[in-house]
């Protein structure tokens, strides 16, 4: 009985950990893309 409870708890916590890790990577990638877009937009605006 306790083994099943611990297994379910480990799966839930592991899933939450994976979700948080994926969310952090998505935010990092979004920030990098935003900075690249801002720099490219700024340089195009300066040229014109």
N, C-alpha and C positions, 0 to 999 in steps of 0.2 A: 504493500500500500504506500509506504513512505517513498519507495523508489519511484513509483509512478508520479507522485506529487513533486518530487525533486526533478524528475525528467521534464514534466510539464513546465515547472518554474524555470528551469534552465532554457527550455525552448522559447518561452515568452521573453525572458530577459535577453537572450541572444538575438531574438528578432528585433527587439527594441534597440539593442546596441547596433545592429546592422543598419536599421533605419536611421539612427542618429548619424552614423558614419557616412551613409549615402547622402543625407541631407547636408552634411558639412562639405562634402566634395562638390555637390551641386552648387552650393553658395560660393565656394571658391572659384569654380569655373565661371559662374555668372559674373562675379566680380572682375575676373580677368577679361572676359569678353566685353564688359561694360567699359573698362579702362582702355582697351584697344579701340573700341568704337569712339570713345571720347577723344582720344589722341588723334585718330584719323579724321574725325569731324573738325577738330580744332585746326589741324594743319590744312585741310581743304578750305576752311573759312578764312584762314590767314592769306592763302595764295590768291583767292578771288578778290 
